[in-house]
Amino acid sequence: MAASQGPISLVVVDGAMVMDGGSIFLRCVDADSTIDIMLDWSIDSRRRGCPQLSVEGQSIPRGSPAEGTWLRLLEGADVRPATLRAGGDRISPNALALSDDIDDYLSAIQCGPREAIRLLVHDLVARVRSPAYQSPEPNRRPAPAPDSLDPLRALVATGGRSEAIRWYRNHHPDVPLSQAIRVVDEAFARR
């Protein structure tokens, strides 16, 4: 179905979070067809100031009536995954999630596909309504100045490397993971 025609209701049958900074893919069905909805929320698109919601590959303008319609449809959508088997994908207890959204998604996967997809729908709607999406700014945050890293230094002093990386990524989401690891590792080397 073309994005301009629009369905009356949706059923979300599948979804995934891309490990590129949090892009979200949802596969939905309506009475007539399958509809793919994608939010490009990659670190690169946010850095360039152009995260984008698309339906069936067609960009949906920010703040448009079409955007509002798709978000309302998603909020009211039924979630019926093709498989209801909970915990099929086991996440290692030693896994390190470097952001809260990924940690929440991995936890939801453990509860089963329905919970994981519900979380993705919620996150997609929340992100599209956020100021970071509605009024994106290119290069919003430069790499932090060294004197802003006192909380990081405190984590390093206690030996919490994973916590230090997570803190850095939470406070500087536009900084690539490789740079966050380098900053933390350099702080550990100086201790």
Number of C-alpha atoms within 10 A of each C-alpha: 16 12 19 10 8 15 18 9 16 22 20 25 19 22 23 17 23 15 12 14 21 22 23 23 22 21 20 23 18 16 11 8 11 16 22 19 24 23 22 22 25 20 20 18 18 22 20 14 17 19 22 21 26 18 20 14 13 14 15 18 13 16 13 9 11 16 20 16 14 22 19 13 17 23 15 12 18 16 20 16 21 11 12 13 12 16 14 13 13 11 12 7 6 6 9 13 16 20 18 12 16 17 14 14 22 18 16 20 21 16 17 18 25 24 19 24 26 22 17 25 22 13 18 26 18 13 19 21 17 12 11 15 20 16 14 17 15 13 14 12 12 10 13 12 7 8 6 9 16 10 12 20 18 12 19 22 14 9 13 16 18 16 17 27 25 23 20 24 20 14 12 16 20 19 19 15 18 8 14 21 18 12 18 25 15 11 18 17 9 9 9
